């Protein structure tokens, strides 16, 4: 590839990567980065605009640049006769066919799994699939007007509130129809896409793959949202593969089994709450005996109580020696409490100790 062509590709990539964060001064940044005149940089931007890669709004000093987005909407009538693979093959694939094979496989998996959930669980008569694509990323949304995924799980499992339903969903192997579903769709979709969002009722759940982080917003001050919206995004040049993610959570002696799960402890916490009691620990432990390895993610948790640690790392561990509990992102205080529980030192202590507050409630 000639030097000038290589530089043109580098400039194009730089613009695509940075235009979202610098819509007004991307021309200046290009000029500085590649030692070009300001006019040459503007000419490069104009060329990308002509090619349909970017859009230009305004004039002279007020000019702003953005990636051009193409959008497609596919309204669907929901019934047992709706075939999600046909929707993928006939509606989405023609618009995405030029994407790399690994990205296509991920989009295929996400769309068909989420649409299958709509058909079998949402109780919605209609659904909408929306695809938004630009030069950097592809976004797929599946929207229904049914009962809402968290409410559905809460009712089916008799849970206290919808937040508990989200925690169970995040663990995987959760389904309200065990004869026809494995409960793996949302778990893996949330891990193969760069960004995964799930909105229903008053809950907004997001997982960012780059940070390997889950977080939850409860919009209790707003009217509950009807139905469920699933929002999935992935970079067009992603090197992630579906097989890599499936293998990450498979058993070492059986690559096809779903044997490892990841539990974000923070999803079980209410605002201002501390993880102190056995009941909180049991909420975390529900159904994890279905896995051989359980990764307990303590990000956002600064300390835990004696009873909480004892229930997980002594009582449960003794009852389920086949399940390997792996705490991650712990603080030194949490490590000490886990060590005490595993050694059995807390087993006969009546006082519940909190590393967070001297006023902790006794169990």
N, C-alpha and C positions, 0 to 999 in steps of 0.2 A: 504494500500500500504506500503510495507516494506521501511525502512529508506533509504537503498541503492538505491532502485528504485525511491524514491522521489527525492533524490539528482541527480540521473541520468537525470530525467526529468527537474530539475531545471538547470542543466548544459547545456542540449540540448537547452532549451529555451533561456538561456543567450547567447549561441553561435549564435543562429539564429537571435536574436535581435541586436547583436552588431558586427557581422562579417563584415557588409558592411562598417562601420566606422573604423574598426580596422583590415584590411585584413592581415597586416604583424605581428601584435603583439597580436592577439586574444588568442594565447596559453598562453602568459604571463598573460593576464588579467584573464583568467580562473583559472590559478594557484593561483593568488592573491585573487580572489574573493572567491574561495572555499577551500583555504588553501591546495592545492594539490602540489605535486612535478611537475616540468616542464615536466618530462617524462610522468607522468600520464595524464596531460593535453593534450599532443601531442597524446597519445593513444586514448583519447576521440575523438579528431578531426579525427584521422584515422578511427575510428569506424563510425563516421558520413559520412565520405567519402565513405566507403564501402557500407553504406546503401543508397547512392545516394542523401544525403541531402546537402553535400557541395563538392566543388572541390578544389584540391590542385595543385598549379603551382610552379615550381622551387624546389630548394633543400636547405637544411640546413638553413643558415641565410637569404637566399634570398627567402625563401618559403612564398607564399601568399595564403590565403584562401578566398573562396567566396561561396555564395549560388549557388547550381546547379540549372540552369534554364532549364525548358522544354518548347519548343516552337512548336506551330502548326499554319499552315497557310491554309486558305480556300479561294481560288480565286472564285469569283462569277460572273456570267453573270447577268447584271442588266436589268430587264424588269418588267412590271406590274405583270407578273406571279410569280416573286420571292416572296416566303413566308418567312418572317423573323422568324416566330415561328418554321418553319421546320428547318431552318438553326440552330437555337438554340438547338432544340431537337435532331437533327441527327448529328450535327458536334461538338458543344461545350459541351453539357451536358455530353456525355460519358467521356470526359476528366476532368470534374469538379465535377462529381457526389458525391465525398466524402466530399465536402465542406459543412459547416453548411447550413441549409435550408434558414436562413435569407440572407446569402451571395449569395447563388444560386439565390434567388429571385431578389436581386439587380443586379447581372450579367445578368439575364434574361431580366430585365427591360431595362438596359442600351443597351444591344446588339440589342434587337428588336426595341426600339425607334430610335436608331441611324441608323440602317439599313433601317427602314421604311422611314426615311428622305432621305436616298440615293435614294431609289426607286422612291419616289414621287417628289423630288425637285432637285436632283443633276444634272440631264441631262447627267449622266455618263453611258457609256455602260458596264463598268466593276467595280468591287469593290474587296477589299481584307479585310478579317477578320483575324487578327493575335492575338493569345493568348499566353501569356508568364506567366509561373507559377513557383514559387519556394516555399520553406517551409514557407515563411513569407507572401507573397502577390500574388495576381492574377491581371494580366494586360490584358485588352482587347482593341484592336485598330480596328477602322473601317476606311478604307481608300478608297477614290474614286478619279476619275480623271475628275470630272465634272467642273461646272462653279465656284465653291467656295461659301460657305455658306454666307459670308459677302457680296460678290458682288451680289449674288442672292437677298438678302434682300434689299440692297441699291437700286438696280434697281426697284424692285417691289414696294417699298414704296417711291421712289423718294427722297432718303436721300442725303445729301451733300457729305458724304464720308463713307467709310467702317467702320470707328470707330463708327459712329452713329448707324450703323447696329448692332454692338456688344452690345452697350448700350441697344438697344431695345430687343435684344435676352436675355440679362441678366435679364430683367424685367419679362419675361414669357408672356404667352398668345399672342405670336407673331407667325403668320403663314402666308404664301403667298397663302394658300389654305384653307380658312375657312370652306368650305363645308366638307372637309375630315380630318382636323386636328384642335386640340385645342391649339397648340403652347406651350404645357407643357413639351415636351420631354427633350429638352436641359436644361431647368430650373431645373427640378427635378434630372436629371442625374448628373448635376454639384453639386448637394447637397447630393446625397446618396453615392457617391463614395468618398474615402479618398482624391484622387487627380483626377482632371478633367482638360484636356487640349484640346484646340480647335485651330487648325492651318489652315489658308487659306490665300492665297494672301500674303500680307506682315505683317499680324497680328498673334500674338501668345497670346492666352488667357489662363490663368491658375487660377484654384480655388482650394485652400487647405482647406478641411473641418475642420481639427483640429484648424486652425487659423481663420476659417470663413472669409477668406480673398480672394479678387479677385485682380488680377493684369494683366497688359497688356504690351507686348513688341511689338514695331513696328519695323520691320526689313527692313526699307526703303532702306538701302544700299545693300540689297541682291535682286536677281531676285525673282519675285513673285512665290510662290509655287502653283503648279497646283492642282486643286481639293481641297478636304477637308480631314483633318486627325483628328479623334476624339480619344483621348487617355484616358482611364479610369482605375484607379487602386484602389484596396481595399485589406485590410489585410484579410488573411484567417480566423483569429479568431475575426473579427469585430463583435460587438454586435449591430451595427446599423441595423435598419429594415426599409423597404420601407414604412410601415404604419406610423412609427414615423415621417418621413419627410413629408409625405403627410398631416398628421394631423397638423404639425407645421404651414403649410400655408393654412389651411382650415378655414372656417368660424366657429365661436363658435356654431352657431345654425344649421350648416349643414356641417357635417364632410366630405362630398363628394365634396364640392365646393372649388375652388382655389381662395380664397378671400384675401390673404395676399401676398405681394411681397417685395422683398429686392432689393434696388437700390444702387449699389456702386457708389457714386458721382465721385470718382476718375476716373472711366472709361470714364466720359464725358470730362475730362481735357486733353488738349494737353500739351506737354512738355513746362514748364515755364508759363503756363496759370494760371490766377486767376479767380475764380468764382465770377464775378461782375455783369453781365448784365441780363436783362430779357430774352433775346434770349437764353442764356445758361440755365436759369431756365426752359424755355419752352421745351428745349431739354430733360431735366430731367423729366418733367411732361407729356410728350407725352404718351398717352394711360394709364396712371396710374388711370384714372377715372374708369377703369374697375375693380378696386379692392376696397375693403372696408378698408383695412389698408395698408399703404405704409411705409416701414422702409427705411429711408434715412440714408445710412451709410457714415459718413463723415471722415472715416479713411484716413489719408494722406492729408486732407484739413485743412490748418491752419487758414483760415479766409474766409469770404464771404463779398460781397458788399451789399449795401442797396437795390438796385434794384433787385438783385438775391433773397434776403430774402423776400422782399415785394411780389414779384410775386408768390412765393411758399406758404408762410405762412399767407398772407392776401388775395391777389387777388384770387388765386386758392381755398383757404380754404373757402372763402365766396361763390364762385361759386359752390363748391362741398362739402357742409357741411357733406354729408354722407361718405366722405373719410377721414379717420383718418391718419394724417401725423405724423410719429414718428421719430424724429431725434436721431441718436445714434452716439457715439464716437465723440462728438463735443468738441471743445475747449471753454474756457470761453468767448473768443471774439465772436465765432459763437453763443453761447448761448445768449449773449447780443443782437446781431443783430436779432436773431429770436424773442426774447422777444419784441424788438421795433416794428418789423413788425406785430406781433400778436396784439399789443396794438393799432396799427394804427398810431403810431407816425411818420412813414416815408412816409405816403400816399401822403402828399402834399409838400414834400421837393424836390426841383429841383436838389440839389447837390447829386451825387452818391458818397457815402463814401466807401472807401476801408480800411479794417483793415490790409491789407497786404502792401500797398504802398501809400505814400502820393501823388503820381503822377497819381492816377487812372484817367481814362478817364471819363468825364461827359457823362451821358446818354442823 
